């Protein structure tokens, strides 16, 4: 898991920020854990960009990365390169997945902000219907006090926010995170304060409060 459970902030002296490559004129291919619609993909991107300012780094660099990502989506790699050069952003690997500003701060973009998955589906497609071997749906409507918790996702090294409810079980909350982030509930292990949160226990049993950070460790897919 390494350090990706925590926000990155490295100086140029102990990173690869001194190396720089031109932006590669190709988009990486990837497959979402569960098929995504265009709307779901947009929602994930919007949520990331809306919260990116809370990560380490500088706002003007996050803004430049957002503009470059949109340019790449439109296949305008020349514009993306111009934006990157103008903001003095270094690309050790030639992609926005891992980059640095001139002060040595590290920035990581999730792949879904750069390009769509190969299993993107149309709205209303039958592919959106759960298959017989898919995970169970959410058991019931959550009840109890709503608590906004930040989840630190190990597989993406990013933080996402989601409401949990005092009276619901950890298992039920995992299913909702699975829907929001396209990560199977069975692959999630939640930790808070160094302790594993057990599926059968309720949110209130772990005394979670607004703004608390839960480590969501994601095991490799089958």
N, C-alpha and C positions, 0 to 999 in steps of 0.2 A: 504493500500500500504506500509506503514511503511518506513523503511530505505532502502528497496531494490531498490529504485530509484537511490541510490548513492553508490559508491564503498565502500566496507566494510573494515574496519581496526580496530580491537578491540584488547585490551590487555587481557591477561589471567585473570586479576583481575575482569573483568566485563563480562566474557563469560563462556562457558562450556568447554573451552580448557583444564581444569584440569581433566576432565573425558575422559576416553579412552576405546574404545571397539575394539575387533578384527574385521577385515573385514568380513562382512557377505558373505557367499558363495552362494549367489543368486543374480540374476539381477532383478531390479525392472521392472515391466511391465507398459508400457505407450503407448499412442496412439497419433500420430502426428495430428495436426489440419487438415492437408491435407496429403494424402498418399505420402510417400517419396520413391524415388529410392535409390539404393545403392550409386550412384554417388552424388545425392543431399545430402545424409547423410554425405558422406565423405567431401564434400565441406563445409558443416556447421561446421564439426569438425575442418577442416584445418583452417577455418577463425577464429574460437575461439582460437585455440592454437597459431596462428600467432599473435593475438592481446593480448593474456593473459599477456604478459610482461608489458603491459600498465596499467594493473589493480594494485591495491595495493598488496604488498607481495614481495617475493624474487624469482628471476629467477630460482635458483636451486630447489626451492620447486615446482614451476610450471613445471619444467622439470621432476621432480620425479612423480608428479601427472599424467603427460602425459604418462610416461612409465607404471605406475600402471594401468591407464585406458586401455591401449592397452593390458596389461596382462589379465585384467578382461575380455576384449572382447574375448580373446582366451581361456577363462575358466581356466586360470592358476592363481588361487587365492593364491597359496603359493608364487609364484613369486611376485605378487602384494603386499602381506603382507610383504615380505622381503624388497621390495622397500620402502614401507611406514615406516617400522621400521628403515631402514637405514637413512632415511631423518628426523627421529624423528617427524613424523606427527601424530597428535591425531585425532581420529575419534569418536566424542561424540555419534554418532548414528550408527556407524559401516558401513558407506558408504562414498564415495568420494563427495557426494552431498554437504556436509558441514564438513569442517575439519580445523585444526589449526596447525601452526608450533610451534616450541618450544619457540618462542618469543611472541606467542599469536596472531599473524596475522591470519586473517580468510580467507579461500579460499572456493569458491563455484563453483562446476562444473555443467554445464547443463546436464540434464539427457541423452541428445543425444550423449554426449561424453563417456558415460558409456556402453550403450547398444542400440540396434536398436529398433525402435517402432514395435508394433505388426502389423501395417498396412504398413510395408515395401513392396514395389512392385518391380517387375523386370523391367528393361529398356524396353521401347516400349510396356508395358502393356496397355491394353485398359483402365485400371483404371486411367491412367494418363490423359485421356481426360476429360475435364470439364463436369460436369453433368448439366442438364437443369437448376437446381436451384443454380448453383454455382455463385460466384460473377462475375460481368462483367470483361472482359479483359481490359488491359490497353488501354485507349482511342486513343492515338496517340504516335508517336515517340516524346520523349521529345526534347525541343528546348531551346536555350539560353545557357548561361554560365554553365558549369558543376561545381558543388560545392560538395565537399566531406564532408558529415555531419555525426556526430556520434549520433546514436540513443540508448538511454538508455531504454531497454525493461523491463517494470515492471514485467511481468510474469516470466521472467528468471533471473532478476537482473543482466543482462549482457549488455555490450555495443557492438554494431555492427556498421560497417561503410557502407554507401551506398551513391552513387552520386545522387544528386537532380539537377534539371535544372531550371534556373531562370524563364523561361516562362511557366513551367508546373504548374498545380494546386496542392494544397495539396492533393486533392482526388486522383489524378493520381499517385502522389508519394506514397501514402498509398498503392495503388494496387501493386506497384512494391515491396514495403517492404513486402507485403503479400506473394508475390511469393518467395522472398528471405528467409523469416523467417517462412513461413507456419502459418501466423497469419492473419485471415480474416480482410480485410480493415474495415469492419463494426464494428469490436471490438476495433479499434484503436482510441485513442484520443491523439493528439500531443500538447505539450506545449513547449513554448520557452519564457524564461524570465518571467515565471509565467503567460503567456497569452495563451489562447486556440487558436490554429491555425485552422481557418475555412476552410472547404473543398473547397469552391468556390474561395478562394483567391489564388494567385500565390506565388511561393517561393520568388520571388523578392519583393513582397509586405511586407514580414516579415524581409527583409534585412539579410538573413542568409548568412554566410560566411564560408570559409573552416575551419574545425575544431570545429565549433560550436556544442553544445550538445543539442539535442532535446529530451525531455522526451516523450516516447511513452507508454502511459498508456493503458493497455490491459484489457478490461472488461471480466468477466467470460464467457465461451462458453455457447451456448444454451443447 
